[in-house]
Amino acid sequence: MPGKDNVKIAPAEGKLGVLIPGIGAVSTTFIAGIEAVKRGLGLPVGSLTQLSTIRLGKRTDGRSPMIKDFVPLASINDLVFGGWDIFEDTAYESAVNAKVLEPTLLAQVKEPLAAIKPMAAVFDTEYIKRINGPNVKKTGTKMDKAEALMADIEGFRKEHGCARLVMIWCGSTEVFHKPAEVHSTLEKFEEGLRTNHPDIAPSQIYAYAALRCGVPFANGAPNLTADVPALLDMARERNVPICGKDFKTGQTFMKTLIAPGLKARMLGINGWFSTNILGNRDGEVLEDPGSFKTKEETKLSVLDQILQPKLYPELYENLYHAVRINYYPPRGDSKEGWDNIDIFGWLGYPMQIKIDFLCRDSILAAPLVLDLVLFMDLAQRCGMRGIQEWLSFYFKAPMTAPGLYPEHDIFIQLMKLKNTLRWMRNEDLITHLGLEYYD
Ligand SMILES: NC(=O)c1ccc[n+]([C@@H]2O[C@H](COP(=O)([O-])OP(=O)(O)OC[C@H]3O[C@@H](n4cnc5c(N)ncnc54)[C@H](O)[C@@H]3O)[C@@H](O)[C@H]2O)c1
């Protein structure tokens, strides 16, 4: 990482292509939202890159520019979209099916959405069990499929005249799997691609293809994907930024707001029971125990890291934490997430907190997709490579360098994100350490 005054940022000129495996509820809500914002039909609520300011210098300086004016981000007018899906539905048809956005709004952005026809997916029913579709690359080894994806990427780049590209996984959640020998080095991984090794998941083939093409890769789902030595090494060697995993929306977002507050006040927690009902395709895929296990792992890890039970055994050692997700079609994309939190205070007296969050999953996820696309492109233009920990703010299970633990506290994550932007522009980092008491 260069030192202060050394950060050079290439300009955000030309079109930025956004390539998305998974043209489902999240990605179509994101794309339709961008088209709606461009036409003045709505505001990009929830997006830091579009709405947030950043304070610079001392509090008395009165310098708080918009983030988008402070760092050179691509304009939303320069975004072009493409992607892959196992279904042939255009982005417009998929958005209609997802039933997230009103038909009257979708009708106004129909033209650009209907023009997005998913490319044939790399898919494996061993990794996603509850759905299957016709629009898949059927022949060849996993390496042949990776090469076909690379041809798709380069074809898209050419056809749309993109100056730069970013790939963001918005596909379904794959079944739980752990890093294996085949993921340990790039050599073994490539050999595994050639020999169709069963431990290489489709999402890993997309990530590999992106990295080979020098395209930053973000993972919005909890799948292992790029979080293995072979692909991490490849990202560093090829100077490509990567980040993940699993968009922090809904219930886990709430958890990372509330848990740091309770801990800041040294209040104890005995139990945290979280349950959800949701009825979209994501919910259907998560009915499969393998896919649920992947999700459960990321959802459970959050509290342990925030509460640090080893440092505070009297307060958190006996915490019972459970997470449930149930597929319930009548709700569609409008999820309901309940949390029951059993806390205790002074002298151990018990109290309870109940949260009932009637949220809209894809409405919460869409602005995160936008920010990640713009920040990943910025990171690449700054010469940053490998895991982008400063983007942990967006994820339930932030990727970290080997040996480090992830930071889950959303307020620390936000500080890290903004300080990284200050660092890019050679501004003083803000540590909130006021030394005026010592004058
Ligand atoms: N909505 C949220 O708040 C949220 C939060 C965190 C994570 N996520 C994750 O984001 C992902 C997308 O969520 P969604 O609600 O849009 O789901 P969705 O089911 O509507 O869309 C996923 C799409 O991916 C496609 N797909 C599956 N495997 C594929 C492959 N190998 N290649 C190409 N396409 C493939 C499916 O056909 C589907 O159209 C899920 O993994 C979900 O767990 C969503």
Ligand as a Chemical Component Dictionary entry (heavy atoms), coordinates in Angstrom:
data_LIG
# 
_chem_comp.id                   LIG 
_chem_comp.type                 NON-POLYMER 
_chem_comp.pdbx_formal_charge   0 
_chem_comp.three_letter_code    LIG 
# 
loop_
_chem_comp_atom.comp_id 
_chem_comp_atom.atom_id 
_chem_comp_atom.alt_atom_id 
_chem_comp_atom.type_symbol 
_chem_comp_atom.charge 
_chem_comp_atom.model_Cartn_x 
_chem_comp_atom.model_Cartn_y 
_chem_comp_atom.model_Cartn_z 
_chem_comp_atom.pdbx_ordinal 
LIG N1  N1  N 0  -31.744 -9.955  -0.716  1  
LIG C1  C1  C 0  -30.931 -9.882  0.286   2  
LIG O1  O1  O 0  -31.145 -9.115  1.193   3  
LIG C2  C2  C 0  -29.725 -10.744 0.325   4  
LIG C3  C3  C 0  -28.873 -10.585 1.404   5  
LIG C4  C4  C 0  -27.730 -11.343 1.481   6  
LIG C5  C5  C 0  -27.438 -12.248 0.487   7  
LIG N2  N2  N 1  -28.298 -12.427 -0.536  8  
LIG C6  C6  C 0  -27.938 -13.435 -1.525  9  
LIG O2  O2  O 0  -27.958 -12.893 -2.802  10 
LIG C7  C7  C 0  -28.266 -13.938 -3.718  11 
LIG C8  C8  C 0  -29.375 -13.467 -4.640  12 
LIG O3  O3  O 0  -30.575 -13.286 -3.915  13 
LIG P1  P1  P 0  -31.948 -13.106 -4.696  14 
LIG O4  O4  O 0  -32.981 -12.809 -3.694  15 
LIG O5  O5  O -1 -31.760 -12.245 -5.869  16 
LIG O6  O6  O 0  -32.182 -14.614 -5.209  17 
LIG P2  P2  P 0  -32.942 -15.068 -6.528  18 
LIG O7  O7  O 0  -33.217 -16.525 -6.317  19 
LIG O8  O8  O 0  -34.069 -14.179 -6.874  20 
LIG O9  O9  O 0  -31.846 -14.881 -7.681  21 
LIG C9  C9  C 0  -30.746 -15.710 -7.805  22 
LIG C10 C10 C 0  -30.618 -16.082 -9.270  23 
LIG O10 O10 O 0  -29.402 -16.784 -9.437  24 
LIG C11 C11 C 0  -29.619 -17.737 -10.465 25 
LIG N3  N3  N 0  -28.537 -18.705 -10.408 26 
LIG C12 C12 C 0  -28.362 -19.729 -9.547  27 
LIG N4  N4  N 0  -27.206 -20.364 -9.808  28 
LIG C13 C13 C 0  -26.629 -19.716 -10.843 29 
LIG C14 C14 C 0  -25.427 -19.893 -11.571 30 
LIG N5  N5  N 0  -24.596 -20.878 -11.256 31 
LIG N6  N6  N 0  -25.147 -19.022 -12.546 32 
LIG C15 C15 C 0  -26.002 -18.019 -12.875 33 
LIG N7  N7  N 0  -27.165 -17.815 -12.243 34 
LIG C16 C16 C 0  -27.462 -18.652 -11.229 35 
LIG C17 C17 C 0  -31.006 -18.268 -10.179 36 
LIG O11 O11 O 0  -31.581 -18.870 -11.299 37 
LIG C18 C18 C 0  -31.731 -16.985 -9.768  38 
LIG O12 O12 O 0  -32.384 -16.367 -10.854 39 
LIG C19 C19 C 0  -28.640 -15.165 -2.893  40 
LIG O13 O13 O 0  -27.524 -16.021 -2.790  41 
LIG C20 C20 C 0  -28.938 -14.577 -1.561  42 
LIG O14 O14 O 0  -28.730 -15.479 -0.496  43 
LIG C21 C21 C 0  -29.430 -11.682 -0.652  44 
# 
loop_
_chem_comp_bond.comp_id 
_chem_comp_bond.atom_id_1 
_chem_comp_bond.atom_id_2 
_chem_comp_bond.value_order 
_chem_comp_bond.pdbx_ordinal 
LIG N1  C1  SING 1  
LIG C1  O1  DOUB 2  
LIG C1  C2  SING 3  
LIG C2  C3  SING 4  
LIG C2  C21 DOUB 5  
LIG C3  C4  DOUB 6  
LIG C4  C5  SING 7  
LIG C5  N2  DOUB 8  
LIG N2  C6  SING 9  
LIG N2  C21 SING 10 
LIG C6  O2  SING 11 
LIG C6  C20 SING 12 
LIG O2  C7  SING 13 
LIG C7  C8  SING 14 
LIG C7  C19 SING 15 
LIG C8  O3  SING 16 
LIG O3  P1  SING 17 
LIG P1  O4  DOUB 18 
LIG P1  O5  SING 19 
LIG P1  O6  SING 20 
LIG O6  P2  SING 21 
LIG P2  O7  DOUB 22 
LIG P2  O8  SING 23 
LIG P2  O9  SING 24 
LIG O9  C9  SING 25 
LIG C9  C10 SING 26 
LIG C10 O10 SING 27 
LIG C10 C18 SING 28 
LIG O10 C11 SING 29 
LIG C11 N3  SING 30 
LIG C11 C17 SING 31 
LIG N3  C12 SING 32 
LIG N3  C16 SING 33 
LIG C12 N4  DOUB 34 
LIG N4  C13 SING 35 
LIG C13 C14 SING 36 
LIG C13 C16 DOUB 37 
LIG C14 N5  SING 38 
LIG C14 N6  DOUB 39 
LIG N6  C15 SING 40 
LIG C15 N7  DOUB 41 
LIG N7  C16 SING 42 
LIG C17 O11 SING 43 
LIG C17 C18 SING 44 
LIG C18 O12 SING 45 
LIG C19 O13 SING 46 
LIG C19 C20 SING 47 
LIG C20 O14 SING 48 
# 
